C-alpha cells in the first residue's frame, strides 16, 4: 500500500504534463485581449541579444517570433512568394509587376516572380536573387527570394553579396507593428545593404549605422569593424535604445492585426498632381473598415480576398445591397464590379497614376525618392483570362514593346460616383464616341517620348463599327422608350375594346364572316414585317436564352426587330380590330392575342426604366421570355389556322 502511494504524485504529475502538452497546440485560451508581447529578442543564431554589448547583433524577427509562432508555416505566404518553388501556385489574376528602372529615364524592365504575361523573370535578364532583393526590398517584407536557401547558394562576387549582407529575413513588424514603424527607414537600410539590421532600425528598437554597400565582396562580417577606415567603409552596426529594454533585456513588441497604414505603405496609389487633401480614399476605409476585413489569411499567410458579392449580393452579406435599377443583367455577367466602382483618378477618367512599388511614393527623407518612371495610366478596360472585363493599370517599358497591364480593385468609390450614376447614366459608356470604348491612350515611354495613340477598344476586344453603331442606337433610347410606352398604351386600349366587343359577341352570339388575311400590298407588307420580326425575335431570344448568345449584333438586331414588331402590332391592331371582332370565337382569340402582344411590349420596355433592382430585372427577364414565347406560339398557330382555312 505504501509503495502504491509513492507513485501517486508521479501519476498525477504525468497526467498534468499530458494535459498541458495536449493543450499546447494553440496559443489562445479564450481571452478577449491581445497578449503583451514582452520578451527577450534573439539574433540570427537564436541567442538572446545583449543590447548593452559594444557591438550587439541585430534582432532576428524569425528567431524572435519563432519562439512562439510557427514561422516555417508562413514561408509560403502570399507576400513571400519566392518564384523558386515548383509547387508555389501562380496567381489567378495578374498582379502588379516589379519595374526595374535603369537610371532616371530608363530603360525599364518589367519583372515578375510568378510568370505575369508580358514580364520577365529575374533570371531571364541575368539578375540574381541578391540583386532583386536589393532593388525591390524597399517594398518587400523580406523572406522568400530574400532568404531562400537556394538563393543563398548563388555564386559569389559582385552579383551576389549574401556573405556580406546576410539574408533579408521575413520582417514580421512591417505588417504587424501597431505604432512608430518607419517604412522609409526600412527602404534606406535595404539600399545600404544593411539587410540584417533593417528591421531593427525600422521598428525603432535602435539606430543602425554603417553601410555594407561600401564594403568589398571579400569582407568578413565576423570581423565587425574596419580597422583601416572608421568613416566611410563601415559595416552595419546597431546601437540599441536602452529605454525600450528592461533589466532582463526584454522589450515590448506592440503587434496586432495589420493596420491600414501598414498595407498602404506598399500598396498606395495616387493620381499624379492630386493634392493630399483632395484624395478621398476607399469608401470602405472612410466608413471605418480595415484592409484585413476583406484581405485576410491564416497562419500560412496565404491571402484570401472576399469578393464584392460576398458582402453586397449574397443573402448573409453585411454590406448594403445594390439596386442597379434599369441595368440589364448582361452587365453583371461581362463586367466586374470594379469597372464602375473603382479607381483613384478624379471622376474615373484616364490619367497618370503613381504606385508605391513602381514609383517609390511614400518613402520620405532628404533625398527625393519618388519618380514618374514608369509612366502608369488608369483606367484601361481589358478582358482578363476569365472573360470578364476589369479596369487595369498600364505601363510601357520601351518604344515598340507591348504594354504591361494588371487589374486593380481600389479605391472603391461610393455609388453616387460610380460609372453609370446619375445624371449621365447609360451615356457614361454607350455613346458613339464613348471613352469607355474609344478613349485614346497615348503611350509614354521611360525617356519621356510619346507613341501613337492607341484606341482603348483594342484591349476590350471591341469591334469599332459594332460599338459605334451600338452607341448611336442609344441616342434614340429615350425616344424608343416613349414609342414603346405609347404602343403599350394603344395596345391596352385595343385590348380593352376587343375584350368589350368579345363579351358583347359572346352575349349576342352574333356570327359574321371573316375577312381575308391578306389585304392587298400594304397588308402583305405589314404581315411580312410582323412575321419576320417575330421569327427573328424568337430565334435570337431562344439562342440567347439557351446558349448565352444575346450579345453583339444579335442584341442590336433584336432591338431593331423589337421596334419593327411594336410598330406593326400598333398598325395591325388599328386596321384589323373591326375585322377580328365580327364573330364570337375570333373576337375572343383576338383579345387574348392582343393581351399577350401588350404583355410582350410591356416586359420589353419596363426593364429600361429605373424602377426595379437586380431581383426585379431577373423577374422581368423571365417574364419577357415566357410572355414573348407564348405570344410567338399563339401567333404561329393563328397563321397556321388562317393558312389552312384559305386552302
MARVEXMAR-258242 format. One line per field, with one value per residue (C-alpha): residue number from 1; x, y, z; residue in one letter. Coordinates in pm, 1 decimal, m for minus. Layout:
pos	(NUM	...)
x	(X	...)
y	(Y	...)
z	(Z	...)
code	(A	...)
//
This chain:
pos	(1	2	3	4	5	6	7	8	9	10	11	12	13	14	15	16	17	18	19	20	21	22	23	24	25	26	27	28	29	30	31	32	33	34	35	36	37	38	39	40	41	42	43	44	45	46	47	48	49	50	51	52	53	54	55	56	57	58	59	60	61	62	63	64	65	66	67	68	69	70	71	72	73	74	75	76	77	78	79	80	81	82	83	84	85	86	87	88	89	90	91	92	93	94	95	96	97	98	99	100	101	102	103	104	105	106	107	108	109	110	111	112	113	114	115	116	117	118	119	120	121	122	123	124	125	126	127	128	129	130	131	132	133	134	135	136	137	138	139	140	141	142	143	144	145	146	147	148	149	150	151	152	153	154	155	156	157	158	159	160	161	162	163	164	165	166	167	168	169	170	171	172	173	174	175	176	177	178	179	180	181	182	183	184	185	186	187	188	189	190	191	192	193	194	195	196	197	198	199	200	201	202	203	204	205	206	207	208	209	210	211	212	213	214	215	216	217	218	219	220	221	222	223	224	225	226	227	228	229	230	231	232	233	234	235	236	237	238	239	240	241	242	243	244	245	246	247	248	249	250	251	252	253	254	255	256	257	258	259	260	261	262	263	264	265	266	267	268	269	270	271	272	273	274	275	276	277	278	279	280	281	282	283	284	285	286	287	288	289	290	291	292	293	294	295	296	297	298	299	300	301	302	303	304	305	306	307	308	309	310	311	312	313	314	315	316	317	318	319	320	321	322	323	324	325	326	327	328	329	330	331	332	333	334	335	336	337	338	339	340	341	342	343	344	345	346	347	348	349	350	351	352	353	354	355	356	357	358	359	360	361	362	363	364	365	366	367	368	369	370	371	372	373	374	375	376	377	378	379	380	381	382	383	384	385	386	387	388	389	390	391	392	393	394	395	396	397	398	399	400	401	402	403	404	405	406	407	408	409	410	411	412	413	414	415	416	417	418	419	420	421	422	423	424	425	426	427	428	429	430	431	432	433	434	435	436	437	438	439	440	441	442	443	444	445	446	447	448	449	450	451	452	453	454	455	456	457	458	459	460	461	462	463	464	465	466	467	468	469	470	471	472	473	474	475	476	477	478	479	480	481	482	483	484	485	486	487	488	489	490	491	492	493	494	495	496	497	498	499	500	501	502	503	504	505	506	507	508	509	510	511	512	513	514	515	516	517	518	519	520	521	522	523	524	525	526	527	528	529	530	531	532	533	534	535	536	537	538	539	540	541	542	543	544	545	546	547	548	549	550	551	552	553	554	555	556	557	558	559	560	561	562	563	564	565	566	567	568	569	570	571	572	573	574	575	576	577	578	579	580	581	582	583	584	585	586	587	588	589	590	591	592	593	594	595	596	597	598	599	600	601	602	603	604	605	606	607	608	609	610	611	612	613	614	615	616	617	618	619	620	621	622	623	624	625	626	627	628	629	630	631	632	633	634	635	636	637	638	639	640	641	642	643	644	645	646	647)
x	(0.0	281.9	458.5	146.5	113.5	464.6	371.3	53.8	231.3	419.6	94.4	m74.2	227.3	223.8	m145.5	m91.8	200.8	m6.4	m290.2	m53.2	107.6	m231.6	m338.5	m15.2	m149.7	m297.2	m183.2	m534.5	m705.3	m1030.4	m917.1	m1056.8	m738.3	m420.7	m132.5	152.6	446.5	718.8	1011.5	1383.7	1473.5	1701.8	1968.9	2008.6	2169.0	1875.5	2077.3	1945.5	2051.5	2281.0	2175.7	2447.4	2737.5	2970.9	2880.1	2546.7	2385.9	2069.3	1732.7	1620.9	1242.9	1232.7	1410.1	1234.3	879.7	963.6	984.0	603.4	484.5	533.9	741.7	805.6	433.2	446.8	728.8	490.0	277.7	142.8	379.7	683.0	641.6	986.5	934.4	1166.0	912.0	763.8	456.5	402.6	67.4	66.8	m185.3	m525.4	m511.5	m230.4	m56.9	137.8	484.3	814.3	968.6	1347.3	1447.2	1798.5	1890.8	1649.6	1470.9	1501.3	1514.6	1256.4	1217.7	900.1	977.6	757.2	830.1	502.0	502.0	295.8	232.6	448.7	712.9	1039.6	1179.7	1496.1	1695.0	1595.1	1782.0	2073.4	1954.7	2044.9	1823.8	2052.3	2028.7	1649.7	1637.1	1837.5	1645.3	1294.7	1344.1	1210.2	851.1	914.9	869.2	1165.1	1163.2	1107.1	1368.3	1548.5	1626.7	1561.6	1847.7	1868.1	1919.6	2191.3	2384.3	2441.2	2794.9	2977.0	3112.4	2965.8	2640.6	2592.8	2692.1	2496.2	2809.8	2846.4	2482.4	2329.0	1971.1	1676.0	1459.5	1083.6	1004.4	700.5	681.4	646.9	281.4	207.3	371.5	99.4	294.6	611.1	714.8	923.9	887.0	1125.0	1397.4	1346.4	1395.7	1710.4	1868.6	1795.1	1953.5	2257.1	2269.3	2218.4	1990.0	2047.0	1965.7	1700.0	1406.7	1571.0	1610.2	1262.6	1089.8	1266.1	1449.9	1779.8	1987.7	2167.4	2478.5	2732.5	2684.3	2756.7	2733.0	3074.6	3242.0	3409.6	3289.0	3557.1	3463.0	3427.8	3123.0	3252.2	3535.8	3263.3	3494.1	3710.6	4035.0	4158.4	3855.8	3622.1	3445.4	3325.6	3373.9	3197.5	2988.1	2640.0	2629.4	2346.7	2310.3	2000.6	1768.1	1816.0	1499.4	1299.0	1450.9	1405.2	1672.5	1628.4	1687.2	1321.1	1134.0	769.4	665.7	347.7	195.5	m154.6	m357.3	m209.8	m337.3	m437.3	m123.5	93.8	m81.8	m73.9	299.8	346.3	9.9	m69.7	m169.7	m239.7	m314.3	m21.1	m64.5	m350.7	m313.6	m330.5	m646.3	m821.3	m774.4	m1098.4	m966.0	m1151.0	m1515.0	m1469.3	m1186.1	m1393.1	m1653.1	m1407.2	m1328.0	m978.5	m792.1	m780.9	m1160.9	m1158.7	m798.8	m727.9	m520.6	m447.0	m118.5	3.6	m22.5	m190.7	m411.0	m779.7	m981.9	m1355.1	m1544.9	m1781.0	m2069.8	m1992.9	m2092.9	m2326.3	m2516.4	m2518.2	m2805.9	m2581.1	m2371.0	m2323.5	m2292.2	m2573.0	m2743.7	m2721.2	m3037.2	m2896.1	m3234.5	m3266.8	m2937.9	m2966.6	m2829.3	m2560.7	m2361.5	m2319.0	m2201.3	m1948.1	m1818.1	m1659.9	m1795.7	m1471.1	m1539.7	m1795.2	m1695.8	m1313.9	m1031.0	m821.9	m838.7	m1066.7	m1407.3	m1282.1	m1117.9	m794.6	m493.8	m139.1	m103.0	192.3	220.7	431.8	601.3	667.1	720.5	851.4	592.7	561.1	936.7	1043.3	1376.3	1615.4	1659.5	1370.3	1270.3	952.0	978.7	738.0	912.6	749.8	454.6	136.4	m215.7	m556.2	m823.9	m772.6	m1051.3	m928.2	m1076.5	m896.3	m836.9	m1176.6	m1353.8	m1457.9	m1370.1	m1181.7	m1021.9	m645.7	m333.4	m99.3	264.9	509.2	866.9	1017.5	914.2	763.0	721.3	383.0	239.4	222.8	m115.4	m271.3	m618.8	m691.2	m977.6	m918.3	m1001.5	m1367.1	m1590.5	m1940.0	m2238.3	m2300.8	m1954.0	m1972.7	m1989.5	m2346.0	m2463.7	m2690.6	m2719.2	m2549.8	m2631.9	m2608.1	m2433.9	m2129.1	m2036.7	m2291.0	m2235.8	m2091.1	m1767.1	m1765.9	m1433.1	m1507.0	m1478.8	m1294.9	m1082.7	m733.1	m433.6	m107.5	189.4	454.4	793.9	1058.3	1261.5	961.6	883.4	531.0	395.7	98.7	m240.0	m386.7	m761.7	m884.2	m1127.5	m826.1	m784.7	m1156.5	m1154.0	m1417.0	m1533.9	m1533.7	m1816.5	m2036.7	m1976.8	m2018.5	m2347.4	m2445.9	m2363.2	m2554.9	m2859.2	m2851.1	m2906.5	m3258.7	m3314.8	m3529.8	m3741.8	m3755.6	m3896.4	m4156.7	m4260.5	m4283.5	m4486.9	m4715.0	m4758.8	m4820.9	m5090.3	m5251.0	m5246.4	m5402.9	m5684.5	m5737.5	m5722.1	m5990.4	m6204.1	m6151.0	m6247.6	m6566.1	m6661.2	m6577.6	m6800.9	m7078.4	m7037.2	m7046.2	m7365.1	m7531.0	m7399.9	m7356.7	m7187.5	m7046.8	m6799.4	m6435.4	m6232.9	m5931.0	m5594.2	m5424.3	m5540.8	m5352.7	m4996.4	m5000.0	m5143.4	m4896.4	m4600.3	m4746.3	m4788.5	m4443.9	m4276.5	m4464.3	m4387.0	m4019.7	m3983.4	m4148.6	m3931.7	m3604.6	m3705.6	m3797.6	m3473.9	m3242.9	m3432.9	m3411.1	m3042.1	m2963.8	m3167.1	m3018.3	m2669.5	m2592.3	m2560.9	m2760.4	m2458.5	m2301.0	m2513.6	m2766.8	m2886.0	m2866.8	m3084.5	m3306.0	m3379.2	m3437.3	m3675.2	m3849.7	m3916.5	m4045.1	m4273.3	m4408.2	m4489.8	m4652.3	m4858.5	m4993.9	m5084.4	m5229.0	m5448.0	m5568.8	m5657.7	m5773.5	m5966.8	m6308.6	m6241.2	m6118.8	m6414.4	m6703.0	m6754.9	m6750.0	m6460.9	m6225.6	m6303.3	m6202.1	m5885.0	m5806.1	m5844.8	m5607.1	m5358.4	m5360.2	m5326.1	m5009.7	m4880.3	m4921.6	m4750.5	m4456.5	m4409.2	m4451.9	m4190.8	m3953.0	m3976.4	m4011.1	m3650.8	m3533.0	m3691.3	m3503.2	m3769.6	m3662.3	m3336.1	m3144.3	m3413.8	m3679.5	m3465.9	m3430.2	m3807.5	m3878.5	m3630.3	m3804.4	m4146.4	m4044.3	m3921.5	m4241.6	m4484.5	m4293.1	m4265.0	m4638.8	m4713.0	m4488.4	m4656.2	m5002.1	m4908.8	m4774.6	m5095.0	m5306.2	m5100.2	m5127.7	m5506.6	m5550.8	m5335.0	m5526.0	m5863.1	m5759.2	m5659.4)
y	(0.0	235.7	155.2	239.7	570.3	670.0	650.2	860.4	1203.0	1080.5	964.5	1299.5	1489.2	1276.9	1344.6	1719.6	1717.8	1527.0	1777.6	2069.9	1903.9	1832.9	2195.3	2334.4	2318.3	2667.5	2991.6	3119.3	3026.5	3215.0	3557.9	3862.9	4070.2	4057.2	3932.7	4169.5	4055.0	4134.7	3905.7	3897.6	3934.9	3683.4	3720.3	3516.7	3232.1	3210.0	3357.2	3632.3	3976.7	4151.1	4508.2	4654.9	4493.1	4721.6	4558.7	4383.4	4172.9	4296.1	4140.3	3844.8	3851.0	3498.2	3367.3	3607.5	3544.7	3180.1	3129.3	3106.8	3107.6	2851.9	3066.9	2772.5	2760.4	3121.0	3084.3	3022.8	3326.9	3547.4	3830.8	3599.5	3424.9	3312.9	3223.2	2931.7	2678.3	2448.3	2397.1	2769.3	2820.3	3114.9	3393.4	3356.7	3716.0	3944.4	4118.1	4441.7	4364.6	4494.2	4763.9	4778.2	5129.9	5175.6	5532.8	5822.5	5774.1	5403.5	5172.1	4993.3	4618.5	4464.3	4167.8	3908.1	3615.3	3445.1	3442.9	3756.0	3785.8	4045.6	4036.3	3856.7	3663.1	3795.5	3503.6	3595.2	3925.6	3781.9	3925.6	3727.4	3684.4	3914.6	4190.3	4154.7	4177.8	4498.5	4655.6	4585.4	4523.8	4872.7	4747.2	4381.3	4243.9	4008.6	3632.1	3434.7	3516.3	3732.2	3440.8	3122.1	2873.1	2811.1	3181.8	3188.5	2929.4	3173.2	3215.0	3487.9	3806.8	4145.2	3983.7	3810.5	3958.7	3736.2	3676.0	4049.7	4148.0	3830.8	3731.6	3968.0	3770.4	3795.2	4129.8	4049.1	4401.4	4552.9	4445.8	4377.8	4665.7	4899.7	5219.7	5401.5	5170.5	5360.8	5221.9	5486.4	5369.3	5011.8	5127.4	5322.9	5033.6	4787.2	5021.1	5047.5	4666.4	4651.4	4350.4	4211.5	4531.4	4684.8	4555.8	4666.5	5021.1	5041.3	4916.3	5178.2	4947.6	5110.6	5300.2	5110.2	5282.1	5194.5	5094.8	4744.9	4867.9	5033.1	4706.1	4491.0	4142.2	3974.4	4148.3	3919.5	4026.9	3842.4	4094.5	4353.4	4653.8	4803.0	4891.6	5084.4	5305.5	5428.3	5689.5	5554.4	5180.3	5098.5	4780.5	4796.4	4828.4	4854.9	5093.0	4994.6	5236.6	5106.8	5282.0	5022.0	4729.1	4625.0	4492.4	4142.5	4251.7	4223.3	4471.0	4509.9	4432.2	4632.6	4394.8	4315.4	4282.6	4492.3	4848.6	5022.4	5236.6	4928.9	4796.4	5133.8	5164.1	4920.3	4930.1	5303.0	5455.5	5822.6	6031.4	6246.7	6607.7	6544.4	6723.8	6516.2	6689.4	6604.4	6229.6	6073.7	5721.6	5394.9	5413.6	5114.4	5284.0	5601.6	5401.0	5260.5	4927.1	4781.0	4623.6	4294.6	4285.0	4176.5	4062.3	3803.5	3490.5	3209.7	3103.3	3009.6	3378.8	3289.6	3588.7	3520.5	3809.2	3843.0	3920.0	4214.8	3970.9	3806.2	4125.2	4302.5	4027.0	3707.7	3665.1	3672.6	3965.4	4250.7	4527.0	4731.8	4559.9	4749.6	4827.2	4877.1	4994.2	4963.7	4776.5	4479.2	4162.5	4127.3	4396.0	4168.2	3881.0	4061.1	4331.4	4316.6	4539.0	4735.7	4862.8	5105.8	5136.6	5150.7	5387.3	5661.8	5912.4	6211.7	6126.8	5787.6	5939.9	5827.1	5978.4	5907.4	5747.3	5658.6	5349.0	5276.0	4975.3	5119.5	5489.9	5470.8	5706.4	5705.1	5699.1	6018.5	6180.4	6441.8	6255.6	6265.3	5903.4	5934.8	5919.0	5931.4	5639.3	5411.5	5609.1	5430.7	5518.2	5408.4	5301.3	5086.2	4832.5	4491.3	4145.5	3913.2	3541.4	3452.6	3658.8	3933.0	4295.6	4470.2	4812.8	4789.6	4996.6	5002.2	5091.9	5086.4	4971.8	5075.5	5211.8	4939.1	4699.1	4565.3	4734.6	4564.0	4576.3	4440.3	4472.5	4676.7	4694.3	5009.3	5279.4	5178.1	5480.4	5530.2	5458.6	5825.4	5849.0	5521.6	5491.1	5499.4	5702.1	5996.2	6225.4	6075.2	5709.8	5491.6	5766.5	5719.1	5423.6	5393.0	5677.1	5688.2	5836.1	5677.7	5698.8	5356.4	5200.9	5460.3	5658.4	5723.0	5608.0	5785.2	5560.4	5743.6	5576.1	5597.6	5853.6	6086.1	6028.5	5951.2	5693.8	5688.8	5698.3	5354.5	5301.2	5166.9	4933.1	4727.9	4599.4	4536.3	4321.9	4559.1	4595.8	4966.3	4950.7	4746.3	4958.0	5286.2	5164.3	5031.7	5368.0	5551.5	5335.0	5453.4	5810.0	5701.9	5505.1	5775.8	5805.0	5426.4	5407.7	5671.9	5479.6	5151.4	5304.0	5468.1	5138.8	4966.1	5219.3	5184.1	4805.2	4825.0	5039.2	4797.9	4504.6	4663.7	4742.5	4390.7	4241.6	4452.5	4355.7	3990.0	3998.4	4157.3	3898.0	3618.1	3757.9	3825.0	3514.0	3716.2	3521.4	3700.9	3603.4	3694.0	3895.1	3755.7	3752.1	3946.9	4299.3	4385.7	4506.8	4718.2	4441.6	4197.0	4419.4	4469.5	4097.4	4022.6	4268.5	4122.9	3761.6	3833.6	4029.1	3756.4	3490.9	3670.9	3768.1	3408.1	3265.2	3523.2	3507.3	3128.2	3129.0	3395.9	3212.9	2868.5	2948.0	3285.1	3437.7	3756.5	3980.3	4176.0	4201.1	3955.1	4205.1	4507.1	4334.8	4204.4	4563.6	4667.9	4374.8	4461.3	4813.9	4683.6	4439.0	4707.5	4933.6	4651.2	4548.4	4900.1	4921.5	4570.2	4648.1	4967.8	4807.6	4463.6	4542.4	4560.9	4252.7	4030.1	4114.2	4041.8	3688.6	3544.2	3298.0	3518.9	3808.6	3602.1	3479.7	3835.1	3966.6	3701.5	3767.3	4145.2	4090.7	3884.1	4136.7	4411.5	4195.3	4135.9	4509.5	4585.2	4332.4	4467.7	4833.4	4800.0	4679.0	5002.8	5205.4	5272.9	5112.3	4759.4	4638.6	4322.5	4083.8	4273.0	4270.9	3893.8	3861.3	4086.6	3891.5	3562.4	3726.3	3860.1	3518.1	3343.4	3605.8	3652.9	3277.7	3233.7	3523.6	3368.0	3028.1	3186.8	3394.3	3085.1	2893.8	3180.2	3199.8	2823.9	2822.2	3112.4	2941.8	2613.2	2785.8	2972.3	2646.1)
z	(0.0	86.9	m241.2	m439.6	m253.3	m355.8	m722.2	m683.1	m707.7	m1012.8	m1170.2	m1104.5	m1238.0	m1553.0	m1607.6	m1562.2	m1803.0	m2057.1	m2027.3	m2074.6	m2375.9	m2534.3	m2487.6	m2634.6	m2989.5	m2960.8	m2800.0	m2742.3	m2418.1	m2468.3	m2353.0	m2529.9	m2515.1	m2719.5	m2500.9	m2430.8	m2639.3	m2387.1	m2448.7	m2498.5	m2868.7	m3038.0	m3302.2	m3621.2	m3424.6	m3185.1	m2895.9	m2672.5	m2791.4	m2543.2	m2602.6	m2380.9	m2565.6	m2753.4	m3086.2	m3030.7	m3301.9	m3473.9	m3387.8	m3597.9	m3613.7	m3748.9	m3438.6	m3201.0	m3323.9	m3379.7	m3003.3	m3005.5	m3365.5	m3641.2	m3873.8	m4105.3	m4186.7	m4307.8	m4559.3	m4848.0	m4768.2	m5044.8	m4955.9	m4950.7	m5287.0	m5394.7	m5757.1	m5686.2	m5559.1	m5820.5	m5601.3	m5547.8	m5717.8	m5960.8	m5903.6	m6065.2	m6190.5	m6294.3	m6007.6	m6031.5	m6168.3	m6037.2	m6256.4	m6279.1	m6383.2	m6518.0	m6435.3	m6430.1	m6760.9	m6822.7	m6992.4	m6780.8	m6742.6	m6602.1	m6378.5	m6214.6	m5985.4	m6075.9	m6454.6	m6526.0	m6903.2	m7071.1	m6798.4	m6743.6	m6453.8	m6285.6	m6427.1	m6784.4	m6761.6	m6565.0	m6235.1	m5925.3	m5621.8	m5425.8	m5686.4	m5691.6	m5312.5	m5304.7	m5592.6	m5461.6	m5090.7	m5019.6	m5065.9	m4992.3	m4637.2	m4661.9	m4674.5	m4991.7	m5251.2	m4993.0	m4762.0	m4960.3	m4904.7	m5278.5	m5340.6	m5076.7	m5279.2	m5564.4	m5688.3	m5500.7	m5648.7	m5728.1	m5837.9	m5505.8	m5171.2	m4935.7	m4730.0	m4670.5	m4621.5	m4485.6	m4580.8	m4577.3	m4337.5	m4304.1	m4142.3	m3927.2	m3786.8	m4134.2	m4118.0	m3752.7	m3562.8	m3442.8	m3379.3	m3483.9	m3766.8	m4023.1	m4375.9	m4509.3	m4270.9	m4389.9	m4751.0	m4663.4	m4477.2	m4758.3	m5014.8	m4787.1	m4793.5	m4418.3	m4454.0	m4106.0	m3919.8	m4146.7	m3940.0	m3612.9	m3742.4	m3896.9	m3581.7	m3369.0	m3128.5	m3212.9	m3465.0	m3737.2	m3868.6	m4132.1	m4492.4	m4613.5	m4972.0	m4926.9	m4831.3	m5092.9	m5177.0	m4968.4	m4646.9	m4346.2	m4141.3	m3836.4	m3805.9	m3744.6	m3764.3	m4035.3	m3863.8	m4166.9	m4219.7	m3943.8	m4155.4	m4490.4	m4528.4	m4204.9	m4175.0	m4031.4	m3654.4	m3405.3	m3114.3	m2918.0	m2740.6	m2386.6	m2267.4	m2457.0	m2264.4	m1902.0	m1666.5	m1808.2	m2167.2	m2264.5	m2480.8	m2575.2	m2931.9	m2999.4	m3250.2	m3370.8	m3687.6	m3968.3	m3978.0	m4298.1	m4286.9	m4296.2	m4606.8	m4782.5	m4725.4	m5014.7	m5192.6	m5210.9	m5546.1	m5616.9	m5923.1	m6025.6	m5926.5	m5684.8	m5351.9	m5036.6	m4914.4	m5242.0	m5204.0	m5090.1	m5044.7	m5046.2	m4940.0	m4709.1	m4520.6	m4495.2	m4304.7	m4054.8	m4214.1	m4226.9	m4514.2	m4322.7	m4307.8	m4672.0	m4721.1	m4454.0	m4403.1	m4163.0	m4009.8	m4359.3	m4459.9	m4788.5	m4860.1	m4919.1	m5055.0	m5015.7	m5332.2	m5366.0	m5396.7	m5062.4	m4879.3	m5121.0	m5304.1	m5100.8	m4852.0	m4544.1	m4666.2	m4421.4	m4680.5	m4836.0	m5127.5	m5457.6	m5650.5	m6001.9	m6125.0	m6501.9	m6554.7	m6792.5	m6636.1	m6904.6	m6721.1	m6421.6	m6640.3	m6861.3	m6626.6	m6284.7	m6009.7	m6020.6	m6374.3	m6236.4	m5873.4	m5859.5	m5945.8	m5790.3	m6075.4	m6046.7	m6191.2	m6304.9	m6613.6	m6777.9	m6602.2	m6492.7	m6151.7	m5932.8	m5716.9	m5413.0	m5570.7	m5914.1	m5843.6	m5484.8	m5338.4	m4960.9	m4892.8	m4719.8	m4643.7	m4772.9	m5097.5	m5343.4	m5384.8	m5589.7	m5968.1	m6262.0	m6431.9	m6526.1	m6656.5	m6549.5	m6663.8	m6542.2	m6605.9	m6914.2	m6953.2	m7063.0	m7086.0	m6843.6	m6873.5	m6728.2	m6994.1	m6751.2	m6826.6	m6545.9	m6503.4	m6533.3	m6498.0	m6794.3	m6844.6	m7136.0	m7084.8	m7421.0	m7762.0	m7973.7	m7682.3	m7582.0	m7273.0	m6937.0	m6764.8	m6449.7	m6292.3	m5982.3	m5737.1	m5529.2	m5446.2	m5431.8	m5487.9	m5345.6	m5569.9	m5645.6	m5806.2	m5999.0	m6373.6	m6494.8	m6195.9	m6242.9	m6430.1	m6738.3	m6658.7	m6972.7	m7170.8	m6948.9	m7169.2	m7451.7	m7695.8	m8046.0	m7908.9	m7562.0	m7381.2	m7236.8	m7583.4	m7790.6	m7544.9	m7678.8	m7475.3	m7554.9	m7466.5	m7265.6	m7260.9	m6985.5	m7179.1	m7192.2	m7559.1	m7668.8	m7908.1	m8139.3	m7962.8	m7909.1	m7913.8	m7583.6	m7761.1	m7872.1	m7519.9	m7482.3	m7791.7	m7930.4	m8289.0	m8364.3	m8622.1	m8394.4	m8083.2	m8268.4	m8411.1	m8070.3	m7912.6	m8182.5	m8112.5	m7751.5	m7871.9	m7965.5	m7646.5	m7477.8	m7793.1	m7816.8	m7464.8	m7546.4	m7858.9	m7671.3	m7390.3	m7646.9	m7829.7	m7498.9	m7416.0	m7759.1	m7732.4	m7388.2	m7528.7	m7815.4	m7578.0	m7360.7	m7664.1	m7802.6	m7469.6	m7461.3	m7815.2	m7749.4	m7444.2	m7647.6	m7920.3	m7667.3	m7518.7	m7850.2	m8027.2	m8340.4	m8613.7	m8911.4	m9172.5	m9154.7	m9396.6	m9580.0	m9400.5	m9677.5	m9755.1	m10065.3	m10088.7	m9773.7	m9564.9	m9715.5	m9616.1	m9271.1	m9217.0	m9360.6	m9121.3	m8827.3	m8919.4	m8991.7	m8665.7	m8461.9	m8630.4	m8562.6	m8211.1	m8136.5	m8278.8	m8120.2	m7792.8	m7769.9	m7872.1	m7615.1	m7352.0	m7401.9	m7534.8	m7377.9	m7724.7	m7667.7	m7735.5	m8021.3	m8339.3	m8201.2	m7941.1	m8173.6	m8435.2	m8156.5	m8056.2	m8419.6	m8472.7	m8147.9	m8268.5	m8602.7	m8425.0	m8193.1	m8489.0	m8688.7	m8385.6	m8346.0	m8716.9	m8719.5	m8420.5	m8588.1	m8923.0	m8806.2	m8487.6	m8655.1	m8867.0	m8584.4	m8360.3	m8600.8	m8468.9	m8119.8	m8132.6	m8336.5	m8102.3	m7801.6	m7973.9	m8088.1	m7733.3	m7599.5	m7878.8	m7822.1	m7449.0	m7495.7	m7750.7	m7492.4	m7231.8	m7466.4	m7521.7	m7151.5	m7037.0	m7303.6	m7208.9	m6832.3	m6775.3	m6937.8	m6659.4	m6338.1	m6122.7	m6042.9	m5890.4	m5970.0	m5845.3	m6038.0	m6351.1	m6332.4	m6282.2	m6579.7	m6793.2	m6722.0	m6761.8	m7102.0	m7208.9	m7101.8	m7237.3	m7564.0	m7618.2	m7558.3	m7792.7	m8059.6	m8032.0	m8039.2	m8345.8	m8520.8	m8453.4	m8583.6	m8901.8	m8949.0	m8899.7	m9138.4	m9399.8	m9374.6	m9395.7	m9708.3	m9876.0)
code	(X	X	X	X	X	X	X	X	X	X	X	X	X	X	X	X	X	X	X	X	X	X	X	X	X	X	X	X	X	X	X	X	X	X	X	X	X	X	X	X	X	X	X	X	X	X	X	X	X	X	X	X	X	X	X	X	X	X	X	X	X	X	X	X	X	X	X	X	X	X	X	X	X	X	X	X	X	X	X	X	X	X	X	X	X	X	X	X	X	X	X	X	X	X	X	X	X	X	X	X	X	X	X	X	X	X	X	X	X	X	X	X	X	X	X	X	X	X	X	X	X	X	X	X	X	X	X	X	X	X	X	X	X	X	X	X	X	X	X	X	X	X	X	X	X	X	X	X	X	X	X	X	X	X	X	X	X	X	X	X	X	X	X	X	X	X	X	X	X	X	X	X	X	X	X	X	X	X	X	X	X	X	X	X	X	X	X	X	X	X	X	X	X	X	X	X	X	X	X	X	X	X	X	X	X	X	X	X	X	X	X	X	X	X	X	X	X	X	X	X	X	X	X	X	X	X	X	X	X	X	X	X	X	X	X	X	X	X	X	X	X	X	X	X	X	X	X	X	X	X	X	X	X	X	X	X	X	X	X	X	X	X	X	X	X	X	X	X	X	X	X	X	X	X	X	X	X	X	X	X	X	X	X	X	X	X	X	X	X	X	X	X	X	X	X	X	X	X	X	X	X	X	X	X	X	X	X	X	X	X	X	X	X	X	X	X	X	X	X	X	X	X	X	X	X	X	X	X	X	X	X	X	X	X	X	X	X	X	X	X	X	X	X	X	X	X	X	X	X	X	X	X	X	X	X	X	X	X	X	X	X	X	X	X	X	X	X	X	X	X	X	X	X	X	X	X	X	X	X	X	X	X	X	X	X	X	X	X	X	X	X	X	X	X	X	X	X	X	X	X	X	X	X	X	X	X	X	X	X	X	X	X	X	X	X	X	X	X	X	X	X	X	X	X	X	X	X	X	X	X	X	X	X	X	X	X	X	X	X	X	X	X	X	X	X	X	X	X	X	X	X	X	X	X	X	X	X	X	X	X	X	X	X	X	X	X	X	X	X	X	X	X	X	X	X	X	X	X	X	X	X	X	X	X	X	X	X	X	X	X	X	X	X	X	X	X	X	X	X	X	X	X	X	X	X	X	X	X	X	X	X	X	X	X	X	X	X	X	X	X	X	X	X	X	X	X	X	X	X	X	X	X	X	X	X	X	X	X	X	X	X	X	X	X	X	X	X	X	X	X	X	X	X	X	X	X	X	X	X	X	X	X	X	X	X	X	X	X	X	X	X	X	X	X	X	X	X	X	X	X	X	X	X	X	X	X	X	X	X	X	X	X	X	X	X	X	X	X	X	X	X	X	X	X	X	X	X	X	X	X	X	X	X	X	X	X	X	X	X	X	X	X	X	X	X	X	X	X	X	X	X	X	X	X	X	X	X	X	X	X	X	X	X	X	X	X	X)
//
